[in-house]
Amino acid sequence: MPTIASFYGIAIQMFFDDHNPPHFHARYGRAKALVRIADGKIISGELPPTAARIVREWALARRPELEENWRRGLSFQPLERIAGPDHDG
């Protein structure tokens, strides 16, 4: 599963040709969650509250890039890295 972003100890990953709804996987230590791209909400699993808030805010800010990676993954094209909030200007 390619890692498309990492920030503050959180890894953001996507599978190729994954199931709907469009989502990504967030990992923070032993915590894991599936996060819906459309609204940044956790749809499965859990993250600590601060990590969940950071991931949601990042997902909302990067939604177009996440949606594009989802489309790329459906056709088995290479996924693009996405900057984390710790690299935003």
DSSP file (Angstrom, degrees, kcal/mol; ACC not computed):
  #  RESIDUE AA STRUCTURE BP1 BP2  ACC     N-H-->O    O-->H-N    N-H-->O    O-->H-N    TCO  KAPPA ALPHA  PHI   PSI    X-CA   Y-CA   Z-CA
    1    1 A M              0   0    0      0, 0.0    14,-0.2     0, 0.0     2,-0.1   0.000 360.0 360.0 360.0 114.8    0.0    0.0    0.0
    2    2 A P        -     0   0    0      0, 0.0    12,-1.9     0, 0.0     2,-0.6  -0.343 360.0-132.2 -65.3 138.0    1.8    3.2   -1.1
    3    3 A T  E     +A   13   0A   0     10,-0.2    10,-0.3     1,-0.1     3,-0.1  -0.825  25.5 178.4 -87.5 121.3    2.3    5.9    1.4
    4    4 A I  E     +     0   0A   0      8,-2.5    78,-3.1    -2,-0.6     2,-0.3   0.595  64.4   6.4-102.1 -14.2    1.2    9.2   -0.2
    5    5 A A  E     -A   12   0A   0      7,-1.4     7,-3.1    76,-0.2     2,-0.3  -0.978  54.9-171.1-160.7 153.6    1.9   11.5    2.7
    6    6 A S  E     +A   11   0A   0     76,-0.3     2,-0.3    -2,-0.3    78,-0.3  -0.955  17.2 153.9-150.4 135.8    3.4   11.5    6.2
    7    7 A F  E >   +A   10   0A   0      3,-2.1     3,-2.7    -2,-0.3    -2,-0.0  -0.967  64.5   2.4-160.8 142.1    3.3   14.3    8.8
    8    8 A Y  T 3  S-     0   0    0     -2,-0.3     3,-0.1     1,-0.3    -1,-0.0   0.798 130.6 -53.6  49.9  35.1    3.5   14.5   12.6
    9    9 A G  T 3  S+     0   0    0      1,-0.3    20,-0.6    19,-0.0     2,-0.5   0.531 111.7 123.9  80.8   5.4    4.1   10.7   12.8
   10   10 A I  E <   -AB   7  28A   0     -3,-2.7    -3,-2.1    18,-0.1     2,-0.5  -0.863  47.7-154.7-102.1 130.4    0.9   10.0   10.8
   11   11 A A  E     -AB   6  27A   0     16,-2.6    16,-2.3    -2,-0.5     2,-0.5  -0.906   2.7-158.0-105.0 131.5    1.2    7.9    7.6
   12   12 A I  E     +AB   5  26A   0     -7,-3.1    -8,-2.5    -2,-0.5    -7,-1.4  -0.944  20.8 173.9-109.8 124.4   -1.4    8.4    4.9
   13   13 A Q  E     -AB   3  25A   0     12,-2.9    12,-3.2    -2,-0.5     2,-0.4  -0.906  17.8-161.5-132.3 156.2   -1.8    5.4    2.5
   14   14 A M        -     0   0    0    -12,-1.9     2,-0.2    -2,-0.3    10,-0.1  -0.996  14.0-137.9-136.0 142.5   -4.0    4.3   -0.4
   15   15 A F    >   -     0   0    0     -2,-0.4     3,-0.6   -14,-0.2     2,-0.3  -0.639  29.4-110.3 -87.1 154.2   -4.6    0.9   -1.9
   16   16 A F  T 3  S+     0   0    0     -2,-0.2    58,-0.2     1,-0.2    57,-0.1  -0.690  98.8   2.9 -78.9 140.0   -4.8    0.5   -5.7
   17   17 A D  T 3  S+     0   0    0     56,-0.9    -1,-0.2    -2,-0.3    57,-0.1   0.883  93.6 174.0  52.6  47.8   -8.3   -0.4   -6.9
   18   18 A D    <   -     0   0    0     -3,-0.6    -1,-0.1     1,-0.1     2,-0.0  -0.299  32.9 -89.6 -82.8 168.5   -9.8   -0.1   -3.4
   19   19 A H        -     0   0    0      1,-0.1     4,-0.2    -2,-0.1    -1,-0.1  -0.305  58.6 -65.6 -75.4 158.5  -13.5   -0.4   -2.5
   20   20 A N  S    S+     0   0    0      2,-0.1    -1,-0.1    -2,-0.0     3,-0.0  -0.464  96.8  64.4 -79.5 159.5  -15.9    2.6   -2.3
   21   21 A P  S    S-     0   0    0      0, 0.0    -2,-0.0     0, 0.0     2,-0.0   0.600  94.8-105.8 -72.9 159.8  -16.5    5.1   -0.8
   22   22 A P        +     0   0    0      0, 0.0    15,-2.1     0, 0.0    16,-0.5  -0.322  63.8 145.5 -53.8 128.5  -13.3    6.8   -1.9
   23   23 A H  E     - C   0  36A   0     13,-0.3     2,-0.3    -4,-0.2    13,-0.2  -0.930  38.3-138.2-155.2 172.5  -11.0    6.8    1.2
   24   24 A F  E     - C   0  35A   0     11,-2.0    11,-3.0    -2,-0.3     2,-0.5  -0.911  24.5-114.1-135.3 167.4   -7.5    6.6    2.5
   25   25 A H  E     -BC  13  34A   0    -12,-3.2   -12,-2.9    -2,-0.3     2,-0.4  -0.882  24.8-163.9-105.1 131.1   -5.8    4.8    5.4
   26   26 A A  E     -BC  12  33A   0      7,-2.9     7,-2.2    -2,-0.5     2,-0.4  -0.959   5.4-171.8-116.0 133.7   -4.3    6.8    8.2
   27   27 A R  E     +BC  11  32A   0    -16,-2.3   -16,-2.6    -2,-0.4     2,-0.4  -0.987  11.8 171.8-127.4 133.6   -1.9    5.2   10.7
   28   28 A Y  E >   -BC  10  31A   0      3,-2.5     3,-2.1    -2,-0.4     2,-0.3  -0.877  69.2 -52.4-140.9 105.4   -0.6    6.7   13.9
   29   29 A G  T 3  S-     0   0    0    -20,-0.6    -1,-0.0    -2,-0.4   -20,-0.0  -0.500 122.8 -21.1  61.3-126.1    1.4    4.4   16.1
   30   30 A R  T 3  S+     0   0    0     -2,-0.3    -1,-0.3    -3,-0.1     2,-0.2   0.557 118.1 102.1 -88.5  -8.9   -0.8    1.3   16.6
   31   31 A A  E <   -C   28   0A   0     -3,-2.1    -3,-2.5    14,-0.1     2,-0.3  -0.546  49.5-178.3 -79.8 140.3   -4.0    3.3   15.7
   32   32 A K  E     +C   27   0A   0     14,-0.5    14,-2.1    -2,-0.2     2,-0.3  -0.990   4.5 172.2-138.2 145.1   -5.5    2.8   12.2
   33   33 A A  E     -CD  26  45A   0     -7,-2.2    -7,-2.9    -2,-0.3     2,-0.5  -0.996  30.1-132.6-150.9 149.9   -8.5    4.4   10.5
   34   34 A L  E     -CD  25  44A   0     10,-2.6     9,-3.0    -2,-0.3    10,-1.2  -0.915  30.3-160.6 -97.9 130.2  -10.1    4.6    7.1
   35   35 A V  E     -CD  24  42A   0    -11,-3.0   -11,-2.0    -2,-0.5     2,-0.2  -0.956  15.4-127.2-121.1 125.4  -11.0    8.2    6.3
   36   36 A R  E  >  -C   23   0A   0      5,-2.8     4,-2.0    -2,-0.5     3,-0.4  -0.512  11.5-147.0 -70.7 131.4  -13.5    9.2    3.7
   37   37 A I  T  4 S+     0   0    0    -15,-2.1    -1,-0.1    -2,-0.2   -14,-0.1   0.865  90.5  65.5 -67.0 -37.4  -12.1   11.7    1.2
   38   38 A A  T  4 S+     0   0    0    -16,-0.5    -1,-0.2     1,-0.2   -15,-0.1   0.834 127.7   0.1 -58.6 -36.6  -15.4   13.6    0.7
   39   39 A D  T  4 S-     0   0    0     -3,-0.4    -1,-0.2     2,-0.2    -2,-0.2   0.387  91.8-114.6-138.5   2.8  -15.5   15.0    4.2
   40   40 A G     <  +     0   0    0     -4,-2.0     2,-0.3     1,-0.2    -3,-0.1   0.619  64.6 146.3  73.3  12.1  -12.5   13.7    6.1
   41   41 A K        -     0   0    0     -5,-0.2    -5,-2.8    15,-0.1     2,-0.4  -0.595  55.0-113.1 -86.4 144.2  -14.6   11.6    8.5
   42   42 A I  E     +D   35   0A   0     -2,-0.3    -7,-0.3    -7,-0.2     3,-0.1  -0.606  32.8 177.8 -73.0 126.7  -13.4    8.3    9.9
   43   43 A I  E     +     0   0A   0     -9,-3.0     2,-0.3    -2,-0.4    -8,-0.2   0.546  68.4  13.4-107.7 -11.9  -15.5    5.5    8.5
   44   44 A S  E    S+D   34   0A   0    -10,-1.2   -10,-2.6     0, 0.0    -1,-0.4  -0.955 111.7   7.2-160.7 144.6  -13.7    2.6   10.2
   45   45 A G  E    S-D   33   0A   0     -2,-0.3     2,-0.3   -12,-0.2   -12,-0.3  -0.350  76.2-100.8  80.5-164.0  -11.2    2.3   13.0
   46   46 A E        -     0   0    0    -14,-2.1   -14,-0.5    -2,-0.1    -3,-0.0  -0.994  20.1-161.0-158.7 157.0  -10.0    5.1   15.2
   47   47 A L        -     0   0    0     -2,-0.3    -5,-0.0   -16,-0.1   -20,-0.0  -0.925  44.9 -85.9-130.0 156.2   -7.2    7.6   15.8
   48   48 A P     >  -     0   0    0      0, 0.0     4,-2.9     0, 0.0     5,-0.2  -0.323  51.1-105.2 -57.1 150.8   -6.4    9.6   18.9
   49   49 A P  H  > S+     0   0    0      0, 0.0     4,-2.2     0, 0.0     5,-0.2   0.859 118.3  46.7 -51.5 -45.3   -8.5   12.8   19.0
   50   50 A T  H  > S+     0   0    0      2,-0.2     4,-2.5     1,-0.2     5,-0.2   0.930 114.5  47.1 -66.1 -43.5   -5.7   15.2   18.0
   51   51 A A  H  > S+     0   0    0      1,-0.2     4,-2.7     2,-0.2     5,-0.2   0.905 111.3  52.4 -62.9 -40.8   -4.5   13.0   15.2
   52   52 A A  H  X S+     0   0    0     -4,-2.9     4,-2.4     2,-0.2    -1,-0.2   0.907 110.5  47.8 -61.5 -41.9   -8.1   12.6   13.9
   53   53 A R  H  X S+     0   0    0     -4,-2.2     4,-2.6    -5,-0.2     5,-0.2   0.929 112.5  48.1 -65.1 -45.3   -8.5   16.4   13.9
   54   54 A I  H  X S+     0   0    0     -4,-2.5     4,-2.4     1,-0.2    -2,-0.2   0.925 113.3  47.9 -61.4 -44.9   -5.2   16.9   12.1
   55   55 A V  H  X S+     0   0    0     -4,-2.7     4,-2.8     2,-0.2    -1,-0.2   0.917 112.2  49.3 -63.5 -43.5   -6.0   14.3    9.5
   56   56 A R  H  X S+     0   0    0     -4,-2.4     4,-2.4     2,-0.2     5,-0.2   0.937 112.6  46.4 -62.6 -47.2   -9.5   15.7    8.9
   57   57 A E  H  X S+     0   0    0     -4,-2.6     4,-1.9     1,-0.2    -1,-0.2   0.909 114.7  47.8 -62.4 -41.5   -8.3   19.2    8.4
   58   58 A W  H  X S+     0   0    0     -4,-2.4     4,-2.0    -5,-0.2    -2,-0.2   0.925 110.6  51.5 -63.8 -44.8   -5.5   18.0    6.1
   59   59 A A  H  < S+     0   0    0     -4,-2.8     4,-0.2     1,-0.2    -2,-0.2   0.896 110.2  48.6 -61.1 -41.5   -8.0   15.9    4.1
   60   60 A L  H >< S+     0   0    0     -4,-2.4     3,-0.7     1,-0.2    -1,-0.2   0.897 113.6  46.9 -66.1 -38.9  -10.4   18.8    3.6
   61   61 A A  H 3< S+     0   0    0     -4,-1.9    -2,-0.2     1,-0.2    -1,-0.2   0.794 121.4  37.3 -70.8 -28.2   -7.5   21.1    2.5
   62   62 A R  T 3X S+     0   0    0     -4,-2.0     4,-2.4     1,-0.2     3,-0.4   0.126  77.8 123.0-110.8  18.4   -6.1   18.4    0.1
   63   63 A R  H <> S+     0   0    0     -3,-0.7     4,-3.0     1,-0.2     5,-0.2   0.882  72.3  51.6 -52.8 -48.0   -9.3   16.9   -1.2
   64   64 A P  H  > S+     0   0    0      0, 0.0     4,-2.1     0, 0.0    -1,-0.2   0.906 112.8  46.4 -58.9 -39.2   -8.7   17.6   -4.9
   65   65 A E  H  > S+     0   0    0     -3,-0.4     4,-2.2     2,-0.2    -2,-0.2   0.890 113.0  49.2 -68.9 -38.6   -5.3   15.9   -4.7
   66   66 A L  H  X S+     0   0    0     -4,-2.4     4,-2.3     2,-0.2    -1,-0.2   0.915 110.9  50.1 -65.0 -42.9   -6.7   13.0   -2.7
   67   67 A E  H  X S+     0   0    0     -4,-3.0     4,-2.3    -5,-0.2    -2,-0.2   0.895 110.1  50.9 -62.8 -39.3   -9.5   12.6   -5.3
   68   68 A E  H  X S+     0   0    0     -4,-2.1     4,-2.5    -5,-0.2    -1,-0.2   0.913 109.9  49.1 -65.3 -41.7   -7.0   12.6   -8.1
   69   69 A N  H  X S+     0   0    0     -4,-2.2     4,-2.8     2,-0.2    -2,-0.2   0.887 108.3  54.7 -63.6 -37.5   -4.9    9.9   -6.4
   70   70 A W  H  X S+     0   0    0     -4,-2.3     4,-1.9     2,-0.2   -53,-0.2   0.940 109.9  46.6 -59.3 -46.4   -8.1    7.9   -5.9
   71   71 A R  H  X S+     0   0    0     -4,-2.3     4,-1.1     1,-0.2    -2,-0.2   0.914 112.5  50.1 -62.0 -42.4   -8.8    8.1   -9.7
   72   72 A R  H ><>S+     0   0    0     -4,-2.5     5,-2.8     1,-0.2     3,-0.6   0.915 109.0  52.2 -62.0 -42.6   -5.1    7.2  -10.4
   73   73 A G  H ><5S+     0   0    0     -4,-2.8     3,-1.5     1,-0.2   -56,-0.9   0.854 101.8  59.5 -63.6 -35.4   -5.3    4.2   -8.1
   74   74 A L  H 3<5S+     0   0    0     -4,-1.9    -1,-0.2     1,-0.3    -2,-0.2   0.820 112.2  40.0 -63.3 -29.2   -8.4    2.8   -9.8
   75   75 A S  T <<5S-     0   0    0     -4,-1.1    -1,-0.3    -3,-0.6    -2,-0.2   0.172 116.5-113.3-105.5  17.7   -6.5    2.6  -13.0
   76   76 A F  T < 5 +     0   0    0     -3,-1.5    -3,-0.2     1,-0.2    -2,-0.1   0.786  65.5 148.9  58.1  31.8   -3.3    1.3  -11.4
   77   77 A Q      < -     0   0    0     -5,-2.8    -1,-0.2    -6,-0.2    -2,-0.1  -0.620  59.4 -83.5 -88.0 155.8   -1.3    4.5  -12.2
   78   78 A P        -     0   0    0      0, 0.0     2,-0.3     0, 0.0    -1,-0.1  -0.302  46.6-124.0 -59.3 140.2    1.4    5.7   -9.8
   79   79 A L        -     0   0    0    -65,-0.1     2,-0.3    -7,-0.1   -10,-0.1  -0.621  21.2-126.2 -86.6 146.9    0.1    7.7   -6.9
   80   80 A E        -     0   0    0     -2,-0.3     2,-0.2   -15,-0.2   -11,-0.1  -0.663  20.4-113.4 -92.5 145.6    1.5   11.2   -6.2
   81   81 A R        -     0   0    0     -2,-0.3     2,-0.4   -76,-0.0   -76,-0.2  -0.507  29.3-152.0 -71.0 146.3    2.9   12.3   -2.9
   82   82 A I        -     0   0    0    -78,-3.1   -76,-0.3    -2,-0.2   -20,-0.0  -0.985  18.7-113.4-124.4 133.3    0.9   15.0   -1.2
   83   83 A A        -     0   0    0     -2,-0.4   -76,-0.1   -78,-0.1   -78,-0.0  -0.337  28.6-134.0 -65.8 143.0    2.4   17.6    1.2
   84   84 A G    >   -     0   0    0    -78,-0.3     3,-2.0     1,-0.1     4,-0.4  -0.419  29.4 -98.7 -88.2 171.6    1.5   17.4    4.8
   85   85 A P  G >  S+     0   0    0      0, 0.0     3,-0.6     0, 0.0    -1,-0.1   0.745 121.8  64.4 -64.2 -21.9    0.5   20.4    6.9
   86   86 A D  G 3  S+     0   0    0      1,-0.2   -79,-0.0     3,-0.0    -3,-0.0   0.526 106.6  43.7 -79.3  -3.5    4.0   20.6    8.3
   87   87 A H  G <  S+     0   0    0     -3,-2.0    -1,-0.2   -80,-0.0     2,-0.2   0.337  87.4 112.4-117.0   2.7    5.3   21.4    4.8
   88   88 A D    <         0   0    0     -3,-0.6    -4,-0.0    -4,-0.4     0, 0.0  -0.520 360.0 360.0 -78.0 145.6    2.6   23.9    3.8
   89   89 A G              0   0    0     -2,-0.2    -1,-0.1     0, 0.0    -3,-0.0   0.461 360.0 360.0 -80.0 360.0    3.7   27.5    3.4
